[in-house]
Amino acid sequence: MAAAFEAEEARLAPEWERLRAGRKPQAVFRTASYVSRGRYADQLERWLSHTSPEQLLIVDFDDLVTRPMEVVDACWEFVGVDPVPLLASELSPHNVGSATRSEGEVPDWLRLQFLDDNDRLAGLLGDVSTMPGARFEWCIGS
């Protein structure tokens, strides 16, 4: 996996050029962008270059998992529509995996890769988080 991470930048360079030229990237952009797709600050900055923070609702995945109805209600309110009644079964987790937290060289490398990005993201989220009581936590240290 470490080799795939290290090869990512060169592998995706042509796809970034396709995007900059207004063309659709090839499938490799989705299937081999392991690290770049985790750079949420970059993604959020691109959105913010086209819209105001008031038009974005950032939802923490852990909140969606642990407090689904509260998050869904916040989404209804954010878009300004009446809530739609949902059954608990519609909000329960589906397709749950059994991944465990990895230890060792690759997770340590990833933590280092994302240190600065996560700091930038935390700063950006302070400006755009509209979810009451929002909290954003990342494993950025060892």
N, C-alpha and C positions, 0 to 999 in steps of 0.2 A: 504494500500500500504506500509506503514511503516513496518509492520510485514514481508511482502515479502522481502523488502530490508534487514532487519535484518537477515532473514533466508537464504539469498542467499549464503553466504560463505559455510555453512555446506551443503546446497543442492547441490552445484556445486563441492565440494571436490572430489567426485568419478569421475566426468567427467574430472577434471584437471589431475587426475591420469591416466585416459584412454588416454588423449592426450600425456602425458609424456611417456607413454608406446608405442606410435605410433599407437594407435587405435582411431577410429572415436568416438567422443562423441555422446551420445544419444540426442534426440530432446530437452530435458530439458535444455541442454547447451545453445541452442538458445533462448528458450522461457522464461527462468527464470534467465537470466544473466543480470539483469537490470543495476546494478552498474558496474560490472566488464567489461562489453562491452563498457562502457563509459570511461574506463581508457585508453585513447588513447596513453599515453606515454608508458605504458607497451607494447601495440601492436606495436608501432613504434620501440621500443627497440628490440623486437623480430625480426622484419624485418631487422633492422640494424645489428643484429648479423649474418645475412646471406648474406647481400649485402652492397654495398657502398651507401652513401647518394646520389651520382650522378645518381644512377639508380632508384631513387624514385622521384615521383612528388606528392606533397601534394597539394590538392585542397580544398579550403575552401568552404563549402556548400553554404554559403551566396553569395559568388562570383559566384558560378554556377547558383544560382537563379537570381541574379541581373545582371550578365554580362555573360550570357551563351555562346555567340559566342566567346568572348574573351577567356574564359576558354577552350572551345573546340579547338580553334586555338592554344592555348598554349599546349594542349595535343598532337595535330598533330605534332607540332614542337618538342616536347619533345621526341616522339617516332621516329621522323625522317622520317615521311611520308608526302606525298603531301596532303593538305587539301581536304576533300570531301565536296562539296557544300551541305549545309543543308538548309531546309526551316525553316522559323521562327516558323512554327507550330510544327516542330520536336524538337524545343528547348523550347517550352512553357511548363509551369508547368502542370502536369497531376495528378489526384488523390489528389487534394489539400484538406487538412483537415481544420478544424475550431477550432483547439486547442487555448486555451488562456493561458497566463502565470499564473501559480498558485502562491498563496501566502500562507504563514503559515509554519507549522512545517516541513512538508516533503521537500519542496523546500529549506528551511534553512538547514536541515540536509544534503541534497544533496550538497549544496554549500560547506559546511564544509568537506564533504567526498572528494570532488574534488580539494580543495585548493592546496595541495601539488602536486597532479597529474598534474594540469593545469600549475603550475610553471615549473615542469619538462618538460612538453610538449612544453611550450614556448621556453625553452632552446634548446630542440631538433630541433624544427622547425627552429630556427635560423641557424641550420646547414644543413637542407635538403630542405628548401623551394626554389623551382626553378621558381616559378610563379612570374613574374615581378610585383612589387607592392603588393605582397601578404600581407594580414593583417589577423591576427587571434585574435579574441576577444571573451572572455568568461565572463559570469557573475560570477565572483569569489568572489565578495564582497557583502555585504548586502547594 
